[in-house]
Amino acid sequence: MKLTRYIHLNPLRANLVNGLKELDRYKYSGHAIILGRRKNFWQDTDYVLKRFGETRSVARREYRKFVKKGVDRGKMQELTGGGLVRSVGGWSAL
């Protein structure tokens, strides 16, 4: 879930939105979809929401709290760059 939070906070870190309230409705991030503020027919929110609560309303509230805690963390080196090269085994595992 840390990676989901990190990715969804990218527009905030890049100054594309001014604060979490604006991010909550930002149409170019899955964050607004998870919160139920926007819809994408192809995006499954259940995978994330079921980790935060029994009901959608509780899960969305807890998810937003979780995201809010990540706002001040900034760029997290362990979650950036590398792709397949940083994966266990890298290219040799293929």
Backbone bond lengths (Angstrom), bond angles and torsions (degrees), N, CA, C in turn:
res aa  C-N    CA-C-N  psi(-1)  N-CA   C-N-CA  omega(-1)  CA-C   N-CA-C  phi
1 M - - - 1.435 - - 1.528 111.65 -
2 K 1.325 115.89 -23.96 1.468 118.67 177.76 1.525 110.98 -62.13
3 L 1.330 116.45 -38.10 1.461 119.63 179.63 1.527 110.75 -67.47
4 T 1.319 117.61 -41.43 1.467 121.18 176.51 1.520 110.04 -58.31
5 R 1.311 116.54 -47.86 1.462 120.90 178.94 1.524 110.44 -60.29
6 Y 1.317 115.91 -46.46 1.463 120.64 -177.93 1.532 111.03 -59.12
7 I 1.321 116.45 -47.14 1.467 120.93 -179.72 1.524 110.80 -64.50
8 H 1.316 116.76 -44.02 1.464 119.93 -177.96 1.523 112.62 -68.58
9 L 1.311 118.15 -19.18 1.466 121.14 176.72 1.536 112.74 -89.10
10 N 1.328 117.62 -4.46 1.467 120.28 179.94 1.530 113.43 -53.99
11 P 1.338 120.31 -45.10 1.477 119.02 179.19 1.529 112.88 -60.47
12 L 1.300 117.42 -31.60 1.464 121.38 178.26 1.532 110.35 -71.63
13 R 1.326 116.55 -45.72 1.468 120.57 178.69 1.526 111.52 -63.94
14 A 1.337 116.44 -31.38 1.468 121.03 -179.27 1.531 112.31 -87.18
15 N 1.324 116.35 5.21 1.471 122.03 -179.77 1.526 113.45 59.94
16 L 1.335 116.34 32.21 1.462 121.00 174.30 1.522 110.81 -84.38
17 V 1.327 115.75 -19.99 1.467 122.33 175.43 1.522 107.82 -132.37
18 N 1.310 115.19 155.83 1.467 121.12 179.95 1.518 109.61 -106.77
19 G 1.295 116.40 81.55 1.450 120.98 175.94 1.516 114.41 98.84
20 L 1.312 114.29 168.99 1.460 122.07 -175.57 1.525 112.25 -66.17
21 K 1.323 118.12 -36.06 1.471 120.34 179.11 1.523 111.58 -60.87
22 E 1.308 116.00 -40.64 1.463 119.51 177.98 1.529 110.60 -70.61
23 L 1.325 117.13 -37.70 1.464 120.99 176.88 1.526 110.73 -61.80
24 D 1.326 116.80 -34.53 1.469 121.32 -179.81 1.527 112.75 -57.22
25 R 1.321 117.69 -21.58 1.465 122.01 -178.56 1.538 113.43 -119.27
26 Y 1.304 116.26 3.57 1.467 121.21 -176.47 1.525 110.39 -65.89
27 K 1.335 116.11 124.17 1.462 119.55 -172.07 1.527 115.04 -78.47
28 Y 1.311 118.21 -9.88 1.460 120.28 -178.83 1.525 112.78 -103.64
29 S 1.312 116.93 24.41 1.462 121.85 178.21 1.526 109.36 -139.78
30 G 1.307 116.42 144.67 1.456 120.85 177.23 1.518 113.51 -70.65
31 H 1.310 117.00 -11.85 1.465 121.45 -179.72 1.530 111.43 -56.43
32 A 1.328 117.10 -47.51 1.472 121.22 -179.80 1.524 111.38 -64.25
33 I 1.314 117.48 -31.58 1.464 121.68 178.82 1.529 109.06 -68.08
34 I 1.314 117.13 -46.30 1.465 121.30 179.60 1.520 110.65 -60.50
35 L 1.327 116.79 -37.50 1.466 120.61 179.01 1.524 112.80 -75.33
36 G 1.330 117.49 -9.45 1.460 120.99 -179.75 1.518 113.49 81.98
37 R 1.314 117.72 14.02 1.469 121.89 -178.51 1.525 111.84 -87.82
38 R 1.317 116.60 -20.22 1.465 122.94 177.19 1.522 106.72 -139.49
39 K 1.328 116.18 167.52 1.465 120.01 -179.50 1.527 110.26 -132.11
40 N 1.305 115.04 139.93 1.462 124.34 168.14 1.515 105.55 -132.12
41 F 1.320 117.18 121.67 1.463 120.31 -176.92 1.525 112.23 -60.58
42 W 1.313 117.16 -26.17 1.460 121.06 -175.10 1.528 113.99 -92.85
43 Q 1.305 117.94 -8.02 1.470 119.61 -175.42 1.524 111.41 -95.77
44 D 1.310 115.94 121.12 1.464 122.45 177.75 1.526 109.09 -87.96
45 T 1.323 116.32 119.42 1.465 120.16 179.77 1.523 112.17 -98.09
46 D 1.316 116.60 -15.69 1.465 120.21 -175.92 1.525 112.92 -60.73
47 Y 1.322 116.95 -37.06 1.465 120.90 -178.60 1.525 110.78 -55.97
48 V 1.321 116.49 -43.49 1.467 121.04 179.70 1.520 110.57 -78.35
49 L 1.323 116.90 -50.01 1.465 120.59 -173.32 1.528 113.82 -60.72
50 K 1.322 117.78 -36.35 1.472 119.01 -177.30 1.532 112.43 -65.23
51 R 1.314 117.11 -14.51 1.468 120.99 177.23 1.525 113.22 -85.78
52 F 1.340 116.08 -5.39 1.462 120.09 -175.90 1.520 114.95 -117.50
53 G 1.319 118.47 -9.29 1.458 118.33 178.44 1.512 113.27 172.02
54 E 1.320 115.21 165.62 1.464 122.77 -177.89 1.526 112.48 -73.77
55 T 1.326 117.08 -36.17 1.465 120.89 -179.79 1.524 109.30 -112.25
56 R 1.325 115.59 159.03 1.468 119.69 179.97 1.522 111.66 -59.98
57 S 1.317 116.98 -42.50 1.469 119.34 -176.90 1.529 111.47 -65.40
58 V 1.318 117.15 -43.48 1.472 120.70 177.74 1.528 109.73 -65.83
59 A 1.325 116.74 -45.28 1.464 121.13 -178.49 1.527 111.38 -61.28
60 R 1.321 116.73 -42.26 1.469 119.73 179.58 1.524 111.34 -65.43
61 R 1.309 116.33 -40.87 1.470 120.49 178.77 1.528 110.39 -63.12
62 E 1.333 117.34 -45.28 1.466 121.75 -179.21 1.532 111.58 -69.68
63 Y 1.321 116.40 -37.62 1.470 120.37 176.61 1.530 109.81 -60.56
64 R 1.330 116.59 -45.66 1.475 119.95 -179.27 1.532 110.86 -62.87
65 K 1.329 117.48 -39.57 1.474 120.64 176.36 1.529 110.01 -60.31
66 F 1.333 115.31 -42.74 1.462 121.45 179.30 1.531 110.64 -61.38
67 V 1.324 116.65 -45.14 1.463 120.82 178.96 1.527 110.09 -64.06
68 K 1.312 116.80 -42.84 1.474 121.16 -179.48 1.530 111.32 -58.29
69 K 1.330 117.07 -37.36 1.467 120.83 178.64 1.528 112.12 -63.74
70 G 1.323 117.19 -22.73 1.460 120.94 -178.68 1.516 114.60 -89.05
71 V 1.326 117.41 -8.34 1.468 120.97 -175.69 1.521 112.29 -57.60
72 D 1.297 118.17 -44.74 1.467 121.75 -176.05 1.524 114.20 -85.38
73 R 1.307 118.08 0.59 1.466 120.58 -177.87 1.519 113.23 -76.81
74 G 1.323 117.21 -22.42 1.460 120.45 179.93 1.515 112.27 67.53
75 K 1.312 115.33 -154.15 1.460 121.44 -178.06 1.521 109.38 -75.76
76 M 1.307 116.56 127.83 1.464 121.47 -179.19 1.526 108.44 -106.45
77 Q 1.297 116.30 110.21 1.461 122.40 -174.73 1.528 112.49 -54.55
78 E 1.324 117.32 -37.54 1.466 119.72 -177.33 1.525 112.87 -69.98
79 L 1.331 117.67 -11.84 1.462 121.02 179.93 1.526 112.77 -111.79
80 T 1.313 118.03 11.55 1.461 119.73 -176.97 1.515 112.09 -120.19
81 G 1.323 115.37 148.13 1.455 124.40 170.83 1.510 116.34 60.91
82 G 1.311 114.36 169.73 1.455 120.76 172.02 1.507 115.42 99.25
83 G 1.316 118.12 -44.80 1.455 121.15 -179.01 1.514 112.13 51.08
84 L 1.329 116.29 -130.38 1.459 121.85 -177.04 1.524 112.01 -63.74
85 V 1.302 117.67 -33.71 1.463 120.84 -178.68 1.525 110.73 -61.51
86 R 1.348 117.31 -35.62 1.463 120.44 178.79 1.518 112.43 -82.37
87 S 1.323 117.87 -12.52 1.458 120.99 -179.13 1.522 109.77 -65.09
88 V 1.314 115.90 156.44 1.457 120.38 178.19 1.524 108.80 -59.48
89 G 1.279 116.85 119.93 1.458 121.36 179.10 1.516 114.48 89.41
90 G 1.338 117.52 -20.55 1.464 121.40 179.81 1.516 112.58 50.37
91 W 1.318 115.66 -142.70 1.463 120.68 -178.45 1.523 112.26 -64.16
92 S 1.314 118.13 -30.44 1.466 120.18 -177.47 1.521 112.24 -66.58
93 A 1.322 117.84 -18.74 1.463 120.61 179.78 1.526 111.94 -79.97
94 L 1.335 117.09 -11.44 1.474 120.09 -177.41 1.487 112.98 -82.00
